[in-house]
C-alpha cells in the first residue's frame, strides 16, 4: 500500500509548521513515518523516485531515514551562531532571526507581566538580569516587523500581582528582582 507523502497529503501545511505537531497533520506525519521506516529499502527507493522531494522539502527523506537535519535547519543554526546579545545601548530588537534567537536561545521567559499594559505581554529576562518585553503588531496592522523585543524598565509583577511571585520558566527567581 502506497501512501501520499506528507507534503502531498497536506499541501497547505509548510514544513516546520505547528500543523505537523498537532491535529490531523501530526497524526498523518507520525503514521507516514512509521509506515515508511518499516518498508524495505528497495520500496523506500522506489517511493522516493515516485515522490521526489519538492525544493521546499529538501532533506525530508534523509531526516526520516537517518535523522539528518534538513538544509533549512542547518542554515538556521548557522545564523544562530552569528547572533549576539543586545548591547547596552539597544532598546529594541526587531530583526526576525535575532528575535527568534533571543526568544529560543538567549532570553528566558518569566511568568511576569507589565502592570501598565492592557494587552497581555510576555516578559523575558536576560542572563545579566535585564528584562525584555516581547511585542507583536496587532492583527489589523500587520506591517513588518511583526514581532520584536523592547528593553523593559518598568516594574514586573507575577500571577498574584506582586513582584515576589515572578519566576522564570524553570522556576527560578530572575536575578534582577534580587537586587
N, C-alpha and C positions, 0 to 999 in steps of 0.2 A: 504494500500500500504506500503510495507516494503522497506526501503532504506538501502543501504550498509552503515556501519559506516565510518567515515572519514578515518580511517587508512586502510580500505579495498578499498575504492574508490580511494585513492591516496597513495598507499603503499610506494612510493619513497619520500614522504614528512614526515620527522620525527616530532614528537610532539615538539612544541616550535620553529619550523622553521618559517622564514619570509613567507614561502609559504602558511601558514594559515592566513596571514594578508594582502595578496594581490593576485590578479589574480584568477584563477579557484579554488584554494584551499580555499580562503576566501569565495568565493561565495557558494561553496558546504558546507563549515563549517556552515555558517550562516543559509542556508536553512535547513540543517540537524538539527541544534539545535532548530530552531523554530518548525520544524515538531515534533521532539522528545518531546519537552516540552508540546505540546498540546494533544498528545495521552494519553489514560487513564493510570493509574498506573499499571493496570493488563497488558496492552500492553507493557508498559515500562519494566516490569519484564520479560515478555516472550521474548522480544527483547534482553535483557541482557543475558538471558540463551542461546539464539540462537547465539548471537555475544558477547562472553565474551571478556573482555579487554585483549589484549596481555600484556606481562610483561612491555614492554616499554611504554604502555599507561595506567598503573595503576593509578586509581583515576579519570579517564576521566568521568565516569558516575556521580560520586559524584560532580565533578566540574560543569557539565552541569545542574544537578538537584538541587544542594544545594549550589553552589558557594564555595565548599570546595577546597582549593588549593591542587593540586596533590603532592605526595611524593617528586618528584624531585624539586619542587618549595620550599617545606618546608626544604629540605636538603640544597638548595642553600641559603636560608635565614639564616639557622644555620651557614653555612660557612661565610656568610657576617658579622654576628655578631662577628666573631672572627678576622676580618681584622683590621689592624692598619694603620694609615697614615705613609708615608715614614719617616724614621729617617733622621736627618740632614746629616748623612754620606752616605746615599743611593744615588747613581747616576742613577741606573737602576732598574726597577721593571719588572720582566718577568713571575712570577708565574701566570698561567691563571686565577685562581679565584681572585687573588689580582688585576690583570689588569682589570678584569671585574668590581670589586668593586670600584676601583679608578674611572673608566670611568662613572659608573652609580650612585654612591652614594657619592663620596668624592670630586672629582675634578669637575670644571665647565668649559665647552668648551667655547672658545672665537672665535672671527672671525679673530684672529691674525694668522700670519704665519711667518715662518723663511725666511728672505730675502736671506739668503745664501744657501738655499736648492733648488735644481732643481725639486725635487719631491714635490707634494702637501703634506703639513704636517698639522696635527691638533694640535693646541696649547691649552692646558688646564691650568687653574690656580687653585692653592690650596687655602684653606681659609686663610693661612698665607701669600698669595701673591706670592709664588714661582710658576714659570712656568714649565710645564711638556709637552714634545713633545711626541705625540703618533706615534709609528713607526710600520711598518709591513714589514715582509720579502717579497721580490719580488716573484711574482708567479712562476718564473722559478727556484727558490731556496727555495722551501718550506721545510726547515729544522727547526724544533722546536727550540726556540719559534717562533710562527707565528706573535705575536703582543706583544709589550712591551711599557713601558713609560721610557723616559730618562729625567732626570732633564735638563732643558733648561736654559742656562745662557746667550744666545745671545740676540740680540735686536728683539723684536716682532713688526711687522708692521701690520696695518689693511688694509681694502679694498682700501683705497686711497693712500697706500704706506707711510702712516705716523703713528707715534706712537699714535697720538691723536685720531685716529679713531678706536682703538682697544676697543672692548666691549665684555662682557660676553654674553652667550646665553640669559640671562634675560635682557640685555640691559644696565647693569651697567658697570662701568669702573673698570678694575682689580686694586686692591689696590697697586700692585707693581708699576703701572705706575704713581701713585700719589706721590711717594716718591721723 
